[in-house]
């Protein structure tokens, strides 16, 4: 919860709304820029691999596992924050980590689910069309035999 000015960081009990909290973060730190790039890379991979169910399943499971272990990652980051950041962002409630890591990851997982549902709908529609075509051909063959 760093600020961009000389003021001290915002404590979690001082947060009145989400946007004030987001604005208090120093987004110019290299590790935060790398984290944002990670989220965009995941988004890009999801879009690029939309035709490959196996790759998307691997991405989905990996992302969900990372969210599952987010509490442990937050604790690890809280212990070693001096190594990679100027401010101690990692509160015991995990608000910061949930905001900048888990939420975007879960949005990417939702995108994957949306793609899968869309693909499923297209496959069901295609299967219905194939059944209708097969019935039509069977009826045509039956009519030819009768004539």
Sine and cosine of phi, psi and omega as CSV:
sin_phi,cos_phi,sin_psi,cos_psi,sin_omega,cos_omega
0.00,0.00,0.83,0.55,-0.01,-1.00
-0.99,0.15,0.39,-0.92,0.10,-1.00
-0.93,-0.38,0.33,-0.94,-0.02,-1.00
-0.99,0.11,-0.24,0.97,-0.01,-1.00
-0.97,-0.24,-0.22,-0.98,-0.05,-1.00
-0.98,0.21,-0.10,0.99,-0.03,-1.00
-0.91,0.41,0.29,-0.96,0.03,-1.00
-0.99,0.16,0.30,-0.95,-0.01,-1.00
-0.87,0.49,0.43,-0.90,0.04,-1.00
-0.98,0.18,0.76,-0.65,0.10,-1.00
-0.99,0.16,0.43,-0.90,-0.05,-1.00
-0.90,0.44,-0.46,0.89,0.03,-1.00
-0.98,0.19,-0.13,0.99,0.05,-1.00
-1.00,-0.09,-0.06,1.00,-0.07,-1.00
-0.98,0.18,0.86,-0.51,0.01,-1.00
-0.99,-0.14,-0.55,0.84,0.03,-1.00
-0.52,-0.85,0.31,-0.95,-0.10,-0.99
-0.89,0.46,-0.66,0.76,-0.08,-1.00
-0.94,0.35,-0.55,0.83,0.10,-1.00
-0.90,0.44,-0.65,0.76,0.02,-1.00
-0.89,0.46,-0.74,0.67,0.00,-1.00
-0.88,0.47,-0.65,0.76,-0.01,-1.00
-0.92,0.40,-0.40,0.92,-0.03,-1.00
-0.98,0.19,-0.18,0.98,-0.03,-1.00
-0.99,0.12,0.69,-0.73,0.05,-1.00
-0.99,0.12,1.00,-0.07,-0.09,-1.00
-0.97,0.24,0.03,1.00,0.01,-1.00
-1.00,0.00,-0.08,1.00,0.02,-1.00
-0.93,0.37,0.66,-0.75,-0.11,-0.99
-0.87,0.50,-0.64,0.77,-0.05,-1.00
-0.93,0.36,-0.53,0.85,0.06,-1.00
-0.95,0.32,-0.61,0.79,0.08,-1.00
-0.89,0.46,-0.67,0.74,0.04,-1.00
-0.90,0.44,-0.62,0.79,0.02,-1.00
-0.91,0.42,-0.68,0.73,0.05,-1.00
-0.89,0.45,-0.66,0.75,0.05,-1.00
-0.90,0.45,-0.59,0.81,0.07,-1.00
-0.86,0.50,-0.71,0.70,0.00,-1.00
-0.90,0.44,-0.66,0.75,0.04,-1.00
-0.92,0.39,-0.59,0.80,0.05,-1.00
-0.90,0.44,-0.69,0.73,0.06,-1.00
-0.87,0.49,-0.70,0.71,0.03,-1.00
-0.86,0.52,-0.73,0.69,0.00,-1.00
-0.88,0.48,-0.70,0.71,0.02,-1.00
-0.88,0.48,-0.63,0.77,0.01,-1.00
-0.89,0.45,-0.69,0.73,0.00,-1.00
-0.92,0.39,-0.71,0.71,-0.04,-1.00
-0.91,0.41,-0.58,0.82,-0.06,-1.00
-0.99,-0.11,0.33,0.94,-0.10,-1.00
-0.89,0.46,-0.32,0.95,0.02,-1.00
-1.00,-0.08,-0.09,1.00,-0.03,-1.00
-0.93,-0.38,0.98,-0.18,-0.04,-1.00
-0.88,0.47,-0.62,0.78,-0.03,-1.00
-0.91,0.42,-0.74,0.67,0.02,-1.00
-0.88,0.48,-0.65,0.76,0.01,-1.00
-0.92,0.38,-0.59,0.81,0.05,-1.00
-0.90,0.44,-0.65,0.76,0.04,-1.00
-0.90,0.44,-0.70,0.71,0.04,-1.00
-0.88,0.48,-0.72,0.69,-0.03,-1.00
-0.86,0.51,-0.76,0.64,-0.02,-1.00
-0.90,0.43,-0.66,0.75,0.02,-1.00
-0.88,0.47,-0.71,0.70,0.01,-1.00
-0.90,0.44,-0.69,0.72,0.00,-1.00
-0.91,0.41,-0.61,0.79,0.06,-1.00
-0.90,0.44,-0.61,0.79,0.03,-1.00
-0.91,0.41,-0.58,0.82,0.07,-1.00
-0.94,0.33,-0.62,0.79,0.03,-1.00
-0.86,0.52,-0.64,0.77,-0.01,-1.00
-1.00,-0.06,0.25,0.97,-0.04,-1.00
-0.87,0.49,-0.62,0.79,0.01,-1.00
-0.88,0.47,-0.68,0.73,0.03,-1.00
-0.91,0.42,-0.66,0.75,0.03,-1.00
-0.89,0.45,-0.63,0.78,0.04,-1.00
-0.89,0.46,-0.69,0.72,0.02,-1.00
-0.90,0.45,-0.67,0.74,0.03,-1.00
-0.89,0.46,-0.70,0.71,0.02,-1.00
-0.91,0.42,-0.60,0.80,0.02,-1.00
-0.90,0.43,-0.57,0.82,0.01,-1.00
-0.96,0.28,-0.52,0.85,-0.13,-0.99
-0.86,-0.51,0.47,0.88,-0.09,-1.00
-0.89,0.45,-0.49,0.87,-0.04,-1.00
-0.90,0.44,-0.39,0.92,-0.05,-1.00
-0.94,0.34,-0.54,0.84,-0.16,-0.99
-0.76,-0.65,-0.03,1.00,-0.02,-1.00
-0.59,-0.81,0.32,-0.95,-0.01,-1.00
-1.00,0.10,-0.48,0.88,-0.08,-1.00
-0.85,-0.53,0.41,-0.91,0.08,-1.00
-1.00,0.06,0.99,-0.11,-0.02,-1.00
-1.00,0.06,-0.39,0.92,-0.28,-0.96
-1.00,0.02,1.00,-0.01,0.00,-1.00
-0.98,0.19,0.32,-0.95,-0.05,-1.00
-0.93,0.38,-0.40,0.91,0.04,-1.00
-0.98,0.21,-0.29,0.96,0.02,-1.00
0.98,0.20,0.32,0.95,-0.03,-1.00
-0.87,0.49,-0.74,0.67,-0.03,-1.00
-0.89,0.46,-0.75,0.66,-0.04,-1.00
-0.89,0.45,-0.64,0.77,0.04,-1.00
-0.90,0.43,-0.61,0.79,-0.04,-1.00
-0.94,0.33,-0.74,0.67,-0.12,-0.99
-1.00,-0.05,-0.28,0.96,-0.01,-1.00
-0.90,-0.44,-0.89,0.46,-0.16,-0.99
-0.90,0.43,-0.68,0.74,-0.04,-1.00
-0.88,0.47,-0.77,0.64,0.05,-1.00
-0.88,0.47,-0.58,0.81,0.03,-1.00
-0.90,0.44,-0.68,0.74,0.01,-1.00
-0.92,0.39,-0.56,0.83,0.10,-1.00
-0.90,0.45,-0.63,0.77,0.07,-1.00
-0.90,0.43,-0.62,0.79,0.06,-1.00
-0.90,0.43,-0.63,0.78,0.07,-1.00
-0.90,0.44,-0.62,0.78,0.07,-1.00
-0.87,0.49,-0.68,0.73,0.06,-1.00
-0.86,0.50,-0.71,0.70,0.02,-1.00
-0.88,0.48,-0.65,0.76,0.04,-1.00
-0.88,0.47,-0.70,0.71,0.02,-1.00
-0.88,0.47,-0.69,0.72,0.00,-1.00
-0.90,0.44,-0.66,0.75,0.03,-1.00
-0.91,0.41,-0.63,0.78,0.05,-1.00
-0.90,0.44,-0.71,0.70,0.04,-1.00
-0.89,0.45,-0.63,0.78,0.03,-1.00
-0.90,0.44,-0.70,0.72,0.04,-1.00
-0.87,0.49,-0.67,0.75,0.03,-1.00
-0.91,0.42,-0.64,0.77,0.01,-1.00
-0.92,0.39,-0.65,0.76,0.03,-1.00
-0.90,0.44,-0.68,0.73,0.02,-1.00
-0.89,0.46,-0.68,0.73,0.02,-1.00
-0.90,0.43,-0.64,0.77,0.01,-1.00
-0.91,0.41,-0.65,0.76,0.06,-1.00
-0.88,0.48,-0.68,0.74,0.01,-1.00
-0.89,0.45,-0.66,0.75,0.02,-1.00
-0.90,0.43,-0.64,0.77,0.04,-1.00
-0.90,0.44,-0.68,0.74,0.01,-1.00
-0.90,0.44,-0.67,0.74,0.03,-1.00
-0.90,0.44,-0.65,0.76,0.02,-1.00
-0.90,0.43,-0.67,0.75,0.05,-1.00
-0.89,0.46,-0.68,0.73,-0.01,-1.00
-0.89,0.46,-0.69,0.72,0.03,-1.00
-0.91,0.42,-0.63,0.77,0.02,-1.00
-0.90,0.43,-0.65,0.76,0.04,-1.00
-0.91,0.41,-0.65,0.76,0.02,-1.00
-0.90,0.44,-0.66,0.75,0.04,-1.00
-0.90,0.44,-0.65,0.76,0.00,-1.00
-0.90,0.44,-0.67,0.74,0.02,-1.00
-0.91,0.42,-0.63,0.78,0.02,-1.00
-0.90,0.43,-0.63,0.77,0.01,-1.00
-0.92,0.39,-0.58,0.81,-0.01,-1.00
-0.95,0.32,-0.47,0.88,-0.02,-1.00
-1.00,0.05,0.00,0.00,0.00,0.00
